[in-house]
């Protein structure tokens, strides 16, 4: 006698796995967010501070690392530039040897650097990557550096120059008006003093003439 086939209902184990996968997909992923200036323009022969700040969902720990790389303009490959792990490790070789220094403060979520003695070969893209375990994924900050022979004035610079010139002109006008009023008041005071002194001198002269006339009559 044949037994009836077993009836297979929905697997509760499979349902739990599917539900767990969906929950993991919806769970927020811990990641480090890096913030940098998109474009920076600097004068040839000077220095520039490449600002890089970050935020992390985890407290800053001793395992935090910062990696700075540089990709020259027109080249796809990047080269290592500066590394931070418990302390900064500046480059010991390459184009940035003795030219790149750490200028950040990890306690303030700052991972900035300074590049000294800029030259046209520094044109390219600088990248700043921060990892703060367990936050190891996240954005990579990019800075496009342009080394120029002459600084180009932007609209903001021109506006600042115009406002500054207008303020300076107003200050000069105020000073001129104050000095002119002071000089005018001084002249008026002098005129009043002279006007008050003049009758007194006339009276003295008249008194002297009267005394002389009396003496002559005697």
C-alpha positions as CSV (number, residue, x, y, z in Angstrom):
1,X,0.0,0.0,0.0
2,X,1.5,3.3,-1.1
3,X,1.7,6.2,1.4
4,X,0.3,9.6,0.3
5,X,3.0,12.1,-0.7
6,X,4.1,14.4,2.0
7,X,2.7,17.9,1.7
8,X,5.5,20.5,1.7
9,X,4.3,23.8,3.0
10,X,6.2,27.1,2.9
11,X,9.6,26.8,4.7
12,X,9.6,29.1,7.8
13,X,13.4,29.0,7.8
14,X,13.6,30.5,4.3
15,X,11.1,33.2,5.2
16,X,13.2,34.2,8.1
17,X,16.3,34.4,5.9
18,X,14.5,36.5,3.3
19,X,13.1,38.8,6.0
20,X,16.5,39.2,7.6
21,X,18.1,40.1,4.3
22,X,15.6,42.8,3.7
23,X,16.1,44.2,7.1
24,X,19.9,44.3,6.6
25,X,19.4,46.1,3.3
26,X,17.3,48.7,5.0
27,X,19.6,49.1,8.0
28,X,21.8,52.3,7.7
29,X,25.4,51.5,6.7
30,X,28.1,53.1,8.8
31,X,30.3,55.3,6.6
32,X,32.7,58.2,6.9
33,X,31.7,61.4,5.1
34,X,34.6,63.5,3.8
35,X,34.3,67.1,2.9
36,X,36.8,69.1,0.7
37,X,36.9,72.1,-1.5
38,X,36.1,71.1,-5.1
39,X,38.6,73.5,-6.8
40,X,41.5,75.4,-5.4
41,X,43.7,78.0,-7.3
42,X,47.1,78.9,-6.0
43,X,50.0,81.0,-7.2
44,X,53.2,79.4,-8.5
45,X,55.9,79.4,-5.9
46,X,53.6,79.8,-2.9
47,X,52.0,77.3,-0.5
48,X,48.4,76.1,-0.3
49,X,46.4,74.4,2.5
50,X,44.3,71.6,1.2
51,X,41.4,71.4,3.6
52,X,39.8,68.0,4.4
53,X,37.3,67.5,7.1
54,X,35.3,64.4,8.0
55,X,32.3,63.1,10.0
56,X,31.8,59.6,11.3
57,X,29.0,57.8,13.0
58,X,31.5,56.2,15.4
59,X,33.8,58.1,17.9
60,X,37.2,58.8,16.5
61,X,39.5,56.0,17.6
62,X,43.2,55.2,17.5
63,X,42.7,53.0,14.4
64,X,41.7,56.0,12.3
65,X,43.7,56.4,9.1
66,X,44.0,59.2,6.6
67,X,45.4,58.6,3.1
68,X,46.3,61.4,0.7
69,X,46.9,60.6,-2.9
70,X,47.7,62.7,-6.0
71,X,46.7,62.1,-9.6
72,X,48.6,64.4,-12.0
73,X,46.6,66.2,-14.7
74,X,46.1,64.0,-17.8
75,X,47.2,60.8,-16.0
76,X,44.8,58.1,-14.7
77,X,47.2,56.5,-12.2
78,X,47.5,58.0,-8.7
79,X,50.6,58.1,-6.5
80,X,50.7,57.9,-2.7
81,X,51.4,61.2,-1.0
82,X,50.9,61.3,2.8
83,X,49.6,58.8,5.3
84,X,48.3,59.2,8.9
85,X,48.0,56.4,11.5
86,X,48.4,57.6,15.1
87,X,50.8,60.1,13.7
88,X,51.5,61.7,10.2
89,X,53.9,60.0,7.8
90,X,55.0,62.6,5.3
91,X,56.4,61.4,1.9
92,X,60.0,60.3,2.0
93,X,60.4,60.2,-1.8
94,X,58.7,61.5,-4.9
95,X,57.7,64.9,-6.0
96,X,56.2,65.9,-2.6
97,X,59.2,64.9,-0.5
98,X,59.8,67.7,2.1
99,X,57.0,69.6,0.4
100,X,53.8,68.1,2.0
101,X,53.2,68.5,5.7
102,X,50.3,67.5,8.0
103,X,48.2,70.4,9.1
104,X,45.2,68.6,10.6
105,X,43.7,67.8,14.0
106,X,42.0,64.5,14.3
107,X,40.3,65.5,17.5
108,X,38.5,68.2,15.5
109,X,37.8,65.9,12.5
110,X,40.4,67.8,10.5
111,X,42.7,65.9,8.1
112,X,44.1,68.8,6.1
113,X,47.6,69.1,4.7
114,X,49.8,71.9,3.3
115,X,51.8,71.7,0.0
116,X,54.8,74.0,-0.2
117,X,56.6,75.6,-3.1
118,X,54.0,74.9,-5.7
119,X,54.9,74.5,-9.3
120,X,53.0,73.7,-12.5
121,X,53.6,70.0,-12.2
122,X,51.3,70.0,-9.1
123,X,48.3,70.6,-11.3
124,X,46.0,67.6,-10.8
125,X,43.6,66.0,-8.4
126,X,44.3,65.4,-4.7
127,X,42.2,62.9,-2.9
128,X,41.6,62.5,0.9
129,X,40.3,59.2,2.3
130,X,39.4,58.7,5.9
131,X,38.7,55.4,7.6
132,X,37.5,55.1,11.2
133,X,36.8,51.5,12.0
134,X,34.2,50.2,12.1
135,X,33.4,53.0,9.6
136,X,35.6,52.0,6.7
137,X,33.5,52.9,3.8
138,X,32.5,56.3,2.6
139,X,33.1,59.1,0.2
140,X,36.6,60.1,-0.9
141,X,37.2,63.9,-1.0
142,X,38.7,65.3,-4.2
143,X,40.4,68.7,-4.7
144,X,41.2,69.9,-8.2
145,X,44.4,72.1,-7.8
146,X,45.3,74.7,-10.4
147,X,48.7,76.3,-10.1
148,X,48.7,79.7,-12.0
149,X,51.3,82.4,-12.7
150,X,48.8,85.1,-11.7
151,X,45.8,85.0,-9.5
152,X,42.6,85.6,-11.3
153,X,40.1,87.8,-9.5
154,X,36.7,86.3,-9.2
155,X,33.4,88.3,-9.0
156,X,33.6,88.1,-5.2
157,X,37.1,89.5,-5.1
158,X,36.1,92.4,-7.4
159,X,33.0,93.1,-5.3
160,X,35.1,93.1,-2.1
161,X,37.6,95.4,-3.7
162,X,34.8,97.8,-4.8
163,X,33.2,97.8,-1.3
164,X,36.6,98.3,0.4
165,X,37.4,101.2,-1.9
166,X,34.0,102.8,-1.2
167,X,34.5,102.4,2.5
168,X,38.0,104.0,2.3
169,X,36.6,106.9,0.3
170,X,33.8,107.5,2.8
171,X,36.4,107.5,5.7
172,X,38.5,110.0,3.9
173,X,35.5,112.3,3.3
174,X,34.5,112.1,6.9
175,X,38.0,113.0,8.0
176,X,38.1,116.0,5.6
177,X,34.7,117.2,6.9
178,X,35.8,116.9,10.5
179,X,39.1,118.8,9.9
180,X,37.3,121.5,7.9
181,X,34.7,122.0,10.6
182,X,37.3,122.2,13.3
183,X,39.3,124.8,11.3
184,X,36.1,126.8,10.6
185,X,35.2,126.8,14.3
186,X,38.7,127.8,15.2
187,X,38.5,130.8,12.9
188,X,35.2,131.8,14.2
189,X,36.5,131.7,17.8
190,X,39.5,133.8,16.8
191,X,37.3,136.4,15.1
192,X,35.1,136.7,18.2
193,X,38.2,137.1,20.4
194,X,39.5,139.8,18.1
195,X,36.1,141.5,18.0
196,X,36.0,141.6,21.8
197,X,39.5,142.8,22.1
198,X,39.2,145.7,19.6
199,X,36.8,147.9,21.7
200,X,39.1,147.6,24.7
201,X,42.1,148.8,22.8
202,X,40.1,151.8,21.4
203,X,38.9,152.6,24.9
204,X,42.5,152.6,26.2
205,X,43.6,154.8,23.3
206,X,40.8,157.3,24.0
207,X,41.6,157.3,27.7
208,X,45.2,158.1,26.9
209,X,44.3,160.9,24.5
210,X,42.0,162.5,27.2
211,X,44.8,162.3,29.8
212,X,47.2,164.0,27.3
213,X,44.6,166.7,26.6
214,X,44.2,167.4,30.3
215,X,47.9,167.7,30.8
216,X,48.2,170.1,27.9
217,X,45.4,172.3,29.3
218,X,47.2,172.5,32.7
